[in-house]
Amino acid sequence: MEMLQLEAKKRDKVGKTATMQLRQDGFLPGVLYGHGAENLHLALPEAEMMAFFRQRGRILDLQVEGQNERAIVKDIQYDAMGNEIIHLDLLRIRLDEVISVSVPVKIVGTAPGVEEGGIQEVLRNEIQVKCLPTVIPAAIEVDVSELGVQQALHLSDVTLPEGVELDDEPEYTVVSIVLKAAEPEPEAEVAEEGEEGAAEGEEPKEGEEPAEGDKPDAGKDDKGGKSE
């Protein structure tokens, strides 16, 4: 794996104000730690670091005021909107020492279950593995081409590259194909209207007073003549 060589500066000032000024000057704040050595607060050139991330780089070969340090990016902190990097955590490494790292998942293939109407759910976007820094994969492929409806792939099913071992729980689900939720049926409005209509035309029961509109006109007999 290629290493990015760049010069980093030590920074003496920390805190929100110093960090904002650093970013305005085109640098990212970070801290380098590990291997029992002192923590170094660094200023890293933003343009070079962003190119490093776009190329999915893994190892940094840092020159810090004449001192050589090799490191990986252990954590990235973003602003509240999740758009801009505000801080980096860097871990010192040795090229001959196995380390534990998170590697992104890359889904490949088309699941038959999706073609049958299922929904593909990716439950883990990264997999924790351990390996030498020089063989850290850019991504781990997860093949879903044989995954049917209501089937899932677990970490134990994933094929890892040579020299890479799983450093996570094997039973964790990576991706599954689930059924779509059934849509609720529309209410039977027509049936309700029919029931109301039947109620309107219903004859009054024996012993009940007829409704006002159903009463015969006053002053008339059964034959329609006037009563005496």
Secondary structure, 3 states (H helix, E strand, C coil): CCEEEEEEEECCCCCHHHHHHHHHCCEEEEEEECCCCCCEEEEEEHHHHHHHHHCCCCEEEEEECCEEEEEEEEEEEECCCCCCEEEEEEEECCCCCCEEEEEEEEEECCCHHHHCCCEEEECCCEEEEEECHHHCCCCEEEECCCCCCCCEEEHHHCCCCCCCEECCCCCCEEEEEECCCCCCCCCCHHHHHHHHHHHHCCCCCCCCCCCHHHCCCCCECCCCCECC
